[in-house]
Amino acid sequence: MPHPPVRAGVYVGRIAGLLLSIAAIVGCTRAPEAPAGAAPVVLVYATPYSPAHPFSRADRRWMDFVERRSGGTLRIQPSWSGALLSSEHSMLELRHGVVDIGLITPIYVKGGAHLIRIQSGFYAGVRSIEEQVALYHCLAAGNPQFDRELEGLVVLGVQGGSLPGVITRDRPVRSLADLKGMRLRAPTELLPVLRELGADPVNMPMGDVYSALAKGVIDGVIAPEDTFQSLHFVEVAHFFTALQVPRGAYPARAMGATRWRQLSKAHQAVLEEGIPVWEKALAEENRLALTAGQKLAQKSGVLTTTISPAEQAEFDRIYRQQAQNNAALLDRYGIDGRSVLARAQASIRPDGSIDCREKD
């Protein structure tokens, strides 16, 4: 069974305290001890990203924690750049033991993760990565459908990200009308939003976007500015529009449940302790990458434009309406998406922080 989500509560505002508490516990408990002469347990971790990518830098920080916390009895062997695990089928491959731990993207899966994919469009008003992750944990704690869609996996990290804008290849976007006719790569939850605005959106793994931009297969991508550096988009795109697009969180690092059950309780405990470590590293590396990407874009002459407050408000209206529509569409799968959306909306405070307590 998947690892149970973090218990619901007033999450944001307590993250720092939670991490300090975890650090204190880690410092006061003994690392697992292996029998004398026993070889360390080695787990293979696979990702489609290169070792230099921000996600991979966060992965390395987590690997260091695992080895240190386990006293060297548990080690992670990385496989970078998609050598062992695919982007599209990583969840299935993990379930079948192709590797032990891997980067997963359920928001791109065409079947079997309907709620996880759609809920990523329920984050209007959420502003920081930590708040995105907090809201996901809140929603997952209150609905067993999340566990059903993650059956056969143990989640080791939930990932959010910097808020995206519109990166385009040949022409800038100065108004919503400029999106008409543009072929844009976008996450699933934004496809109907962009269609309503007259664009021609497509979904594809981010690892395929550089090639599609370079060849002119797509005109642009909904993505944050960190991708100018982390995915080298500065080489194939020349415009960025600061349209404020909400961003959702999703389970992004997982282990096959069969391999999990083969581990000792001590090693399982180390990996559980590593969950907030991994999530914190991902948030911090994302922010560092955003700053680096913004600097590179400016240095390289990428033209940045904005849209008017009135047009931003219109985009927000369409986004919220499509969230309602998408939640209703889950009925066809026997999933109550409306209640998940209602919980998300009730949990997001006006300042963007998350209060996951049940409301009277």
C-alpha positions as CSV (number, residue, x, y, z in Angstrom):
1,M,0.0,0.0,0.0
2,P,1.2,3.6,-0.6
3,H,2.8,5.5,2.2
4,P,0.0,7.3,4.2
5,P,-0.1,11.0,3.5
6,V,0.9,13.6,6.1
7,R,-1.9,14.0,8.6
8,A,-4.2,17.0,7.9
9,G,-3.8,20.2,10.0
10,V,-2.7,23.8,9.7
11,Y,0.2,22.9,7.6
12,V,1.8,26.1,6.3
13,G,3.3,28.2,9.0
14,R,4.4,25.0,10.9
15,I,6.7,23.6,8.3
16,A,9.8,25.1,9.8
17,G,8.8,23.8,13.2
18,L,8.1,20.4,11.8
19,L,11.5,20.2,10.1
20,L,13.2,21.3,13.2
21,S,11.4,18.6,15.2
22,I,12.4,16.0,12.6
23,A,16.0,17.2,12.8
24,A,15.9,16.9,16.6
25,I,14.5,13.3,16.4
26,V,17.1,12.3,13.8
27,G,19.8,13.7,16.0
28,C,18.6,11.8,19.1
29,T,17.9,8.4,17.6
30,R,20.5,5.8,16.6
31,A,21.2,5.0,13.0
32,P,20.3,1.5,11.9
33,E,23.1,-1.0,12.6
34,A,24.0,-3.7,10.1
35,P,25.3,-7.1,11.3
36,A,29.1,-7.2,11.4
37,G,30.5,-7.7,7.9
38,A,27.1,-7.2,6.2
39,A,27.1,-5.4,2.9
40,P,25.0,-2.2,2.7
41,V,21.6,-2.4,1.0
42,V,21.8,-0.7,-2.3
43,L,18.6,0.8,-3.9
44,V,18.6,1.9,-7.6
45,Y,17.0,5.3,-8.2
46,A,16.2,6.3,-11.7
47,T,15.2,9.7,-13.2
48,P,14.8,11.1,-16.7
49,Y,16.8,14.2,-15.8
50,S,20.5,14.8,-16.1
51,P,22.7,15.0,-13.0
52,A,22.9,18.8,-13.3
53,H,19.1,19.4,-13.4
54,P,17.7,21.1,-10.3
55,F,15.5,18.1,-9.6
56,S,18.6,15.9,-9.6
57,R,20.5,18.3,-7.3
58,A,17.6,17.8,-4.8
59,D,17.8,14.1,-5.4
60,R,21.5,14.1,-4.5
61,R,20.7,15.9,-1.2
62,W,18.2,13.2,-0.4
63,M,20.6,10.4,-1.2
64,D,23.2,12.0,1.1
65,F,20.7,12.1,3.9
66,V,19.7,8.5,3.4
67,E,23.3,7.2,3.5
68,R,24.2,9.5,6.5
69,R,21.0,8.7,8.5
70,S,21.4,5.0,7.9
71,G,25.0,5.0,9.0
72,G,26.0,3.8,5.6
73,T,23.8,0.7,5.8
74,L,21.5,2.0,3.0
75,R,22.8,3.5,-0.1
76,I,21.2,4.9,-3.3
77,Q,22.7,4.2,-6.7
78,P,21.4,6.8,-9.2
79,S,20.6,6.3,-12.9
80,W,20.3,9.6,-14.7
81,S,18.9,10.8,-18.0
82,G,16.3,8.2,-18.6
83,A,18.7,5.3,-18.9
84,L,16.4,2.9,-16.9
85,L,13.0,4.5,-16.4
86,S,10.8,6.1,-18.9
87,S,8.8,9.4,-18.4
88,E,5.5,8.0,-19.5
89,H,5.4,4.6,-17.9
90,S,7.5,5.1,-14.8
91,M,4.7,4.2,-12.4
92,L,4.1,0.9,-14.1
93,E,7.8,0.2,-14.4
94,L,8.2,0.8,-10.6
95,R,5.3,-1.5,-9.8
96,H,7.1,-4.3,-11.8
97,G,10.5,-3.7,-10.2
98,V,12.4,-2.3,-13.2
99,V,14.2,-0.1,-10.6
100,D,13.7,0.3,-6.8
101,I,12.9,4.1,-6.6
102,G,12.0,6.5,-9.3
103,L,10.8,9.9,-10.4
104,I,7.1,9.6,-11.4
105,T,4.7,12.0,-13.2
106,P,1.2,10.8,-12.6
107,I,-0.1,14.1,-14.0
108,Y,1.0,12.9,-17.5
109,V,-0.4,9.3,-17.2
110,K,-3.3,8.8,-19.6
111,G,-5.2,6.3,-17.4
112,G,-5.3,5.1,-13.8
113,A,-4.4,8.4,-12.1
114,H,-7.5,10.5,-13.0
115,L,-7.9,12.3,-9.7
116,I,-4.2,13.0,-9.1
117,R,-4.0,14.5,-12.6
118,I,-7.2,16.6,-12.3
119,Q,-6.6,17.8,-8.8
120,S,-3.5,19.6,-10.0
121,G,-5.9,22.2,-11.4
122,F,-7.5,23.0,-8.0
123,Y,-4.7,25.3,-6.7
124,A,-5.9,28.7,-7.6
125,G,-4.6,31.2,-5.0
126,V,-1.8,29.0,-3.8
127,R,1.5,31.0,-4.1
128,S,4.5,29.0,-2.8
129,I,5.9,25.5,-3.3
130,E,5.5,24.6,0.3
131,E,1.8,25.6,0.2
132,Q,1.3,23.5,-3.0
133,V,2.8,20.5,-1.2
134,A,0.7,21.2,1.9
135,L,-2.5,21.3,-0.1
136,Y,-1.7,18.0,-1.9
137,H,-1.1,16.3,1.5
138,C,-4.4,17.8,2.8
139,L,-6.4,16.5,-0.2
140,A,-4.7,13.1,-0.2
141,A,-5.3,12.6,3.6
142,G,-9.0,13.1,3.1
143,N,-9.7,10.8,0.1
144,P,-8.9,7.1,-0.3
145,Q,-9.0,7.5,-4.1
146,F,-5.4,8.9,-4.0
147,D,-4.2,5.6,-2.4
148,R,-6.1,3.6,-5.0
149,E,-4.5,5.4,-7.9
150,L,-1.1,4.9,-6.2
151,E,-1.6,1.2,-5.5
152,G,1.7,-0.7,-5.7
153,L,3.7,2.3,-4.9
154,V,5.1,3.9,-1.7
155,V,5.3,7.7,-2.1
156,L,8.6,9.2,-0.9
157,G,8.1,12.8,-2.0
158,V,5.5,15.3,-3.2
159,Q,6.6,18.0,-5.6
160,G,5.3,21.5,-6.4
161,G,7.1,24.1,-8.5
162,S,7.6,27.8,-9.4
163,L,4.5,29.4,-10.9
164,P,4.7,29.3,-14.7
165,G,4.2,31.8,-17.4
166,V,4.2,31.5,-21.2
167,I,7.4,30.8,-23.0
168,T,7.2,31.3,-26.8
169,R,9.5,30.6,-29.7
170,D,8.9,33.2,-32.4
171,R,6.4,35.8,-31.2
172,P,5.5,37.4,-27.9
173,V,2.2,37.1,-26.1
174,R,1.0,40.5,-24.9
175,S,-2.7,39.7,-24.5
176,L,-4.9,36.7,-24.2
177,A,-5.9,37.2,-27.8
178,D,-2.3,36.5,-28.9
179,L,-2.7,32.9,-27.7
180,K,-5.2,32.2,-30.4
181,G,-3.9,29.6,-32.8
182,M,-0.7,28.9,-30.9
183,R,0.3,25.3,-30.3
184,L,1.4,25.2,-26.7
185,R,2.6,22.5,-24.5
186,A,0.7,22.6,-21.2
187,P,-0.2,20.4,-18.3
188,T,-3.5,18.5,-18.4
189,E,-5.5,20.9,-16.2
190,L,-4.7,23.8,-18.5
191,L,-5.7,22.2,-21.8
192,P,-9.4,23.2,-21.6
193,V,-8.4,26.7,-20.3
194,L,-6.2,27.3,-23.3
195,R,-8.7,25.8,-25.8
196,E,-11.3,28.3,-24.5
197,L,-8.8,31.1,-25.3
198,G,-8.4,29.8,-28.9
199,A,-5.0,28.1,-28.4
200,D,-4.1,24.6,-29.7
201,P,-2.7,23.0,-26.5
202,V,-0.9,19.6,-26.3
203,N,0.4,17.6,-23.4
204,M,3.9,15.9,-23.5
205,P,6.6,15.2,-21.0
206,M,8.8,18.2,-20.4
207,G,11.8,16.2,-21.6
208,D,10.4,16.3,-25.1
209,V,9.7,20.0,-25.2
210,Y,13.2,21.3,-26.2
211,S,13.1,19.2,-29.4
212,A,9.5,20.2,-30.2
213,L,10.4,23.9,-29.8
214,A,13.6,23.6,-31.8
215,K,11.7,21.9,-34.7
216,G,8.8,24.3,-34.6
217,V,6.4,21.5,-33.7
218,I,5.1,23.7,-30.9
219,D,5.0,27.5,-30.6
220,G,5.6,27.6,-26.9
221,V,5.2,26.0,-23.5
222,I,3.5,26.9,-20.2
223,A,6.5,26.8,-17.9
224,P,8.4,28.8,-15.3
225,E,11.6,30.8,-16.1
226,D,13.9,28.3,-14.5
227,T,13.5,26.2,-17.7
228,F,15.5,28.8,-19.7
229,Q,18.5,27.3,-17.9
230,S,17.5,23.9,-16.5
231,L,16.0,22.7,-19.8
232,H,18.0,25.0,-22.1
233,F,14.9,26.7,-23.5
234,V,17.0,29.9,-23.8
235,E,18.4,28.3,-26.9
236,V,15.1,27.7,-28.7
237,A,12.7,30.4,-27.3
238,H,12.9,34.1,-27.2
239,F,9.9,35.4,-25.3
240,F,8.4,35.1,-21.8
241,T,5.0,36.4,-20.7
242,A,4.4,36.8,-17.0
243,L,0.9,35.4,-17.1
244,Q,0.3,34.2,-13.5
245,V,-0.7,30.5,-14.0
246,P,-1.5,28.4,-10.9
247,R,0.6,25.4,-10.3
248,G,-0.4,22.1,-8.5
249,A,1.5,19.5,-6.6
250,Y,1.7,15.8,-7.2
251,P,3.5,12.7,-5.9
252,A,6.8,12.7,-7.8
253,R,9.1,10.2,-6.1
254,A,8.1,6.7,-5.3
255,M,9.3,3.2,-4.5
256,G,7.7,-0.1,-5.6
257,A,5.7,-1.5,-2.8
258,T,7.1,-5.0,-3.3
259,R,10.7,-3.8,-2.8
260,W,9.5,-1.6,0.1
261,R,8.2,-4.7,2.0
262,Q,11.6,-6.4,1.5
263,L,13.4,-3.7,3.5
264,S,14.0,-3.8,7.2
265,K,11.8,-1.7,9.5
266,A,14.8,0.4,10.3
267,H,15.5,1.2,6.6
268,Q,11.8,1.9,6.0
269,A,12.0,4.4,8.9
270,V,15.0,6.1,7.3
271,L,13.1,6.5,4.0
272,E,10.0,7.8,5.9
273,E,12.2,10.4,7.6
274,G,13.6,11.3,4.2
275,I,10.2,12.4,2.9
276,P,10.2,16.0,4.3
277,V,14.0,16.2,3.5
278,W,13.3,15.4,-0.1
279,E,10.4,17.8,-0.4
280,K,12.4,20.6,1.2
281,A,15.3,20.0,-1.1
282,L,13.0,20.1,-4.2
283,A,11.5,23.4,-3.1
284,E,14.8,25.0,-2.4
285,E,16.4,23.8,-5.6
286,N,13.4,25.0,-7.6
287,R,13.8,28.5,-6.2
288,L,17.5,28.6,-6.9
289,A,16.8,27.5,-10.4
290,L,14.2,30.1,-10.9
291,T,16.6,32.9,-10.0
292,A,19.3,31.4,-12.3
293,G,16.9,31.1,-15.2
294,Q,15.7,34.6,-14.8
295,K,19.2,35.9,-14.9
296,L,20.2,33.8,-17.9
297,A,17.0,34.9,-19.8
298,Q,17.8,38.6,-19.1
299,K,21.4,38.2,-20.2
300,S,20.5,36.3,-23.4
301,G,18.0,39.0,-24.5
302,V,14.8,37.1,-23.8
303,L,11.9,39.6,-24.1
304,T,9.6,39.6,-21.1
305,T,6.1,41.0,-21.4
306,T,3.1,41.2,-19.2
307,I,-0.7,41.3,-19.7
308,S,-3.1,43.7,-18.1
309,P,-4.7,43.1,-14.7
310,A,-8.1,42.9,-16.4
311,E,-6.9,40.1,-18.7
312,Q,-5.2,38.3,-15.8
313,A,-8.6,38.4,-14.0
314,E,-10.2,36.9,-17.1
315,F,-7.7,34.1,-17.2
316,D,-8.3,33.4,-13.5
317,R,-12.1,33.3,-14.1
318,I,-11.7,30.7,-16.9
319,Y,-9.2,28.7,-14.8
320,R,-11.6,28.4,-11.9
321,Q,-14.5,27.6,-14.1
322,Q,-12.6,24.8,-15.8
323,A,-11.6,23.4,-12.4
324,Q,-15.3,23.0,-11.7
325,N,-15.9,21.4,-15.1
326,N,-12.9,19.0,-14.7
327,A,-14.1,18.0,-11.2
328,A,-17.5,17.1,-12.6
329,L,-15.9,15.1,-15.4
330,L,-14.5,12.7,-12.9
331,D,-18.0,11.4,-12.3
332,R,-17.5,9.1,-15.4
333,Y,-14.9,7.2,-13.4
334,G,-16.9,7.0,-10.3
335,I,-14.7,9.6,-8.6
336,D,-16.2,12.5,-6.5
337,G,-14.1,15.3,-7.9
338,R,-16.4,18.0,-6.7
339,S,-15.8,17.2,-3.0
340,V,-12.0,17.3,-3.5
341,L,-12.3,20.6,-5.2
342,A,-14.5,21.9,-2.4
343,R,-12.0,20.8,0.1
344,A,-9.2,22.5,-1.8
345,Q,-11.1,25.8,-2.0
346,A,-12.0,25.6,1.7
347,S,-8.4,25.0,2.7
348,I,-6.8,27.9,0.7
349,R,-6.8,31.1,2.8
350,P,-6.9,34.5,1.1
351,D,-3.2,35.0,1.7
352,G,-2.5,31.7,-0.1
353,S,-1.6,29.7,3.0
354,I,-3.2,26.3,3.7
355,D,-5.6,25.5,6.6
356,C,-6.5,21.9,6.3
357,R,-8.8,21.6,9.3
358,E,-12.3,20.5,8.6
359,K,-14.7,23.5,8.5
360,D,-17.9,23.6,10.6
